[in-house]
Amino acid sequence: FSNPIKALEYLNVHRCDLMFLDLEMPEMSGFEMLNKIQTPPYTVIMTNFTEKYAEMAFQYLSKNLLDFISKDH
């Protein structure tokens, strides 16, 4: 999805096993989106701002966060 709101609408109705999630999105951040999903799928977060978000990402391990990948490499 290119729109996080459309993705949330889909995830409210459909099951997903794995989600690749960008942190910098229009409408909301990837972390905000994860907070809005009742039972999030396993998630791989991608960002250009690794240092800015790396520490915060560890708080989302309980929300099925699998990996945190820098897009700048």
Kinemage of the C-alpha trace (Angstrom):
@kinemage 1
@onewidth
@group {chain A} dominant
@subgroup {mainchain}
@vectorlist {calphas} color= white
{ca phe a 1} P 0.000 0.000 0.000
{ca ser a 2} L 1.166 3.544 -0.633
{ca asn a 3} L -1.263 4.938 1.937
{ca pro a 4} L -1.130 3.808 5.588
{ca ile a 5} L -4.832 4.491 6.142
{ca lys a 6} L -5.753 2.133 3.285
{ca ala a 7} L -3.359 -0.451 4.734
{ca leu a 8} L -5.044 -0.188 8.141
{ca glu a 9} L -8.464 -0.640 6.544
{ca tyr a 10} L -7.196 -3.777 4.808
{ca leu a 11} L -5.591 -5.154 7.977
{ca asn a 12} L -8.826 -4.684 9.913
{ca val a 13} L -10.491 -7.189 7.554
{ca his a 14} L -7.675 -9.424 6.274
{ca arg a 15} L -4.922 -11.407 7.901
{ca cys a 16} L -1.321 -10.707 6.967
{ca asp a 17} L 1.712 -12.800 7.964
{ca leu a 18} L 4.498 -10.318 7.197
{ca met a 19} L 4.555 -6.568 6.708
{ca phe a 20} L 7.367 -4.314 5.486
{ca leu a 21} L 6.787 -0.904 6.992
{ca asp a 22} L 8.431 2.448 6.293
{ca leu a 23} L 8.669 4.778 9.279
{ca glu a 24} L 8.387 8.018 7.312
{ca met a 25} L 4.958 7.970 5.634
{ca pro a 26} L 2.292 10.541 4.841
{ca glu a 27} L -0.616 10.658 7.318
{ca met a 28} L 1.239 8.874 10.174
{ca ser a 29} L 4.546 7.300 11.139
{ca gly a 30} L 5.170 3.584 10.928
{ca phe a 31} L 5.217 3.427 14.733
{ca glu a 32} L 1.811 5.127 14.880
{ca met a 33} L 0.504 2.589 12.401
{ca leu a 34} L 1.814 -0.332 14.460
{ca asn a 35} L 0.055 1.104 17.506
{ca lys a 36} L -3.243 1.176 15.611
{ca ile a 37} L -3.140 -2.496 14.580
{ca gln a 38} L -4.750 -4.668 17.218
{ca thr a 39} L -2.720 -7.782 16.356
{ca pro a 40} L 0.117 -6.691 14.080
{ca pro a 41} L 1.697 -9.164 11.682
{ca tyr a 42} L 5.411 -9.875 11.885
{ca thr a 43} L 6.962 -6.599 10.803
{ca val a 44} L 10.216 -5.477 9.211
{ca ile a 45} L 10.759 -1.734 9.566
{ca met a 46} L 12.711 0.169 6.931
{ca thr a 47} L 13.996 3.716 7.304
{ca asn a 48} L 16.529 6.211 6.001
{ca phe a 49} L 16.918 7.561 9.529
{ca thr a 50} L 18.407 4.592 11.385
{ca glu a 51} L 20.032 6.516 14.232
{ca lys a 52} L 16.903 8.577 14.850
{ca tyr a 53} L 14.614 5.547 15.286
{ca ala a 54} L 16.790 2.569 16.237
{ca glu a 55} L 16.366 2.883 19.988
{ca met a 56} L 12.623 3.460 19.704
{ca ala a 57} L 12.239 0.367 17.499
{ca phe a 58} L 13.205 -1.939 20.365
{ca gln a 59} L 10.055 -0.849 22.201
{ca tyr a 60} L 8.042 -2.557 19.450
{ca leu a 61} L 9.464 -6.064 19.821
{ca ser a 62} L 6.267 -7.003 21.663
{ca lys a 63} L 4.313 -5.878 18.582
{ca asn a 64} L 5.957 -8.539 16.383
{ca leu a 65} L 8.824 -6.385 15.143
{ca leu a 66} L 11.292 -8.770 13.495
{ca asp a 67} L 13.937 -6.469 12.059
{ca phe a 68} L 14.956 -2.851 11.599
{ca ile a 69} L 16.646 -2.148 8.248
{ca ser a 70} L 18.376 0.972 7.007
{ca lys a 71} L 17.397 1.888 3.438
{ca asp a 72} L 20.551 3.946 2.947
{ca his a 73} L 22.827 0.903 2.531
